[in-house]
Amino acid sequence: MSGNSCAFLGCPSPLVEVNGTLTGEICHIRAQSPGGPRFDASQTQEARHAYKNLILLCRRHHRIVDEEPELYSVDALEELKAIGERQFGRPEQETDAFYAKLLLNSMRRVEVNNNAGNVVIASPGAIVGRTINIKAARNAVKILPAAGTIGADQDASRYVQYLIGRYNKFASADTSRATKFSYGAISKNIEARFRAAWRALSIERLPELCGYLQERIGKTRIAKSNAAKGSLSFLTFEEYVRDSARRL
């Protein structure tokens, strides 16, 4: 639909050169992270990465539209995209899927070499990438959770750790287990089920993750015994946050 052209009016830059070199980028019309240009808090994660919210620009114009979000509003970028598709759109060609894959790979991969400061991923004004390769000679690398994830929310992060702790405490106390208990197994189970480490999950998935952990706790022998006695085996998220605030 882009015709391999930057959507900015009058820009002659292709997205992919004849030799296959990328000169274009996939850009979000409404930013994917809070504080980013044109960010819409009411937008779902799925909508943020949907076709409707993406536009293809050369690197120069990507930076320009993000530096001046008041001028290049959502309506303005959507109109730019529509004009470009009407002007350059054409039937799909055999090579289009290959070039689309190059653009996606470029969006997801970032390499950082000999950096002495901070590297911010998935944050306003920063490089966005899914696969990050960092080469450090001496300094330790500390990876902080991205904005909008469970790990970036202190209350949510602490509550998930609380539930994991409750599960491990109850499950490890079961003397009828046929195999040795592994305290790290629950985190691996979460990663297998949700396709990511729990700290990297979107905050929107917190209820789903907590429901899973609460269900696992409820299946332990101690939790079943507690339930039979009318006792609860864990606090709700609201109760936990309230209890934490009282302790402070």
C-alpha positions, 0 to 999 in steps of 0.5 A: 500500500505504501508503494515502497515510499515514505508517506511524508508528502513530497519525500522521494526516499524509498523504504527499501533501496534497490540493493535491499538496504533499509532507509524506512521505518515502521512508525506508530501514529499514536505512541506505543508508550506513555509520554510518547508523541500522540499517546492515547491511554484509552487505546488497547495494546492490540490497537497500538500495534495494528495496521491502522496505527502504523505508518511507514516513513523514512528515518528523517521524517520519522524523527521530524513527526515525533519531535513536533506532535502538535503539528503532526497530529493523529489526524494529520498522520492518518491523512498522510498515510491515506494520501500516500496509499491513494497515490502509490498503492498498487497490487501486492508483488512477490517481493513485498513479503520479504521487504515487510519482514526486513522492516519488522526485523529492523524494528525489533532488533537493536545492538548496543556496543560499549555504552557507558550510560543508559539504554532505554527500550520502548520509551518515548524518544528511544530506540524500540526493539524486541531483540536487544544485543548488548556487549559490555566490557566491564560494567554490569548490564541492568535491564529495567522493565519497559513502561506499561508492563507489570514490572514497571508498576510497583504495586502490581510487581509486589503483588505478583511476587506475593502470590508467587511466594504464597504458592511456593510456601504452600506447595513446598510444604506438601510432604506427599510430593513424589519429586523435589519441589522447585521454587523456580518452576512457577516462574517458568510455568508463567513464561510458558503459559504467557509467552513472556517473563511476568515482569515483561507482560503488559499491565493489562494482563495483570488480572489474567496473571493473578487469576492464574496464580490464585488458581494454582494456590487454590489447588495446593493441599494447604489452601484446600484445607484453609478453604474447608475451615473458611479461611482465605489463603491470599489477599486480593490485589486491593487488599494487598495494596491497602495492607501495604499502605497501612504498613508504610 
